[in-house]
């Protein structure tokens, strides 16, 4: 099977320049005046036994004014890595040309769903480009990881298109090893974090799926930087841009709604070495609050539609299922109050106010996103039509020429 490995790389203005409120929010974009983690990730590819795949590095700048600089920076890093794999750098200029082609074909509505802004949109390009390259599988990796298992790609291919418990395997999730070589999340737990319960539920789910046999089993969670997706799935189901964070698990929910099951391979691991997050805790929590409310609304407002499967919060226990139920608002309120007090104890008045503001914003979000299921179904319909459109030889060849223009 033809495989494409896709690695998004996030870049921001130089470190001495302040963050702009209109910039895209990512966990840890690399400032242009720093080297970042991408080269380390690329060089680790050298250990892989199976290098029979194409590599695509997607350039994701936090703002429009650094697009060219970020693209040139990534091109230089890819060239210097010398990993012995056919490599393509895909940046904003390539995407703009694809938009022009689609618009010229009278398909401007398709151009609107191809974007380099936001995690979900970038993940969709991680599916779109392998389709253009006529790949059978897309292997999604992040630029803050390193390969330590020489058989990683052999394992990534091993189960795709086989059967497990009577179901076709169209999606395989791997998992992250932390810096200590273990899969558990170990962080100093503060009172608000303990009440919020996210890390406890995550570790519970990890033990249930990663830490047990059999090797391949259905999973309620996935990691965006270690996913293997067959074209049967990626040509039909997109990531949902309505969610700003946690797009990986949201994709698992989307896939399940359309009858696709994610299986986790407890031997498919990659080392996760993220730099420190650059945004305040209240903002990180806010994004998590938004995504859980959004996903819960998507589940609660499902309609009976032919070809779709009804899913329930309990299908995703213990994580993220715990956060998709009726007690979410109570958990948000208490956790944000505890976080607010922590900020006050540190003398951070603004942090305290923003933590409390999360409670109000959560209530507003609950009211405004009741149509999340309907909007996602509309997106899925457009996505599937886009995939059918680029299957036409003339369109595919034009877009393929643009994508291959980034070969390094």
Secondary structure, 3 states (H helix, E strand, C coil): CCEEEEEEEEEECCCCCCCCCCCCCCCCCEECCCCCCHHHHHHHHHHCCCCCCEEEEEEEECCHHHHHHHHHHHHHHHHHHCCCCCEEEECHHHHHHHHHHHHHCCCHHHHCCCCCCCHHHHHHHHHHHHHHCCCCEEEEEECCEECCCCCHHHHHHHCCCCEECCEECCEEEEEEECCCCCCCCCCCCCHHHHHHCHHHHHHHHHHHHCCCCCCEEECCCCCCCEEEEEHHHHCCCCCCCCCCCCHHHHHHHHHHHCCCCCEEEEEEEEEECCCCCCCCHHHHHHHHHHHHHHHHHHHHCCCCCCCCCCCCHHHHCCCCHHHCCCCHHHHHHHHHHHHHHHHHHCCCHHHHHHHHHHHHHHHHHHHHCCCHHHHHHHHHHHHHHHHHHHCCHHHHHHHHHHHHCCEC
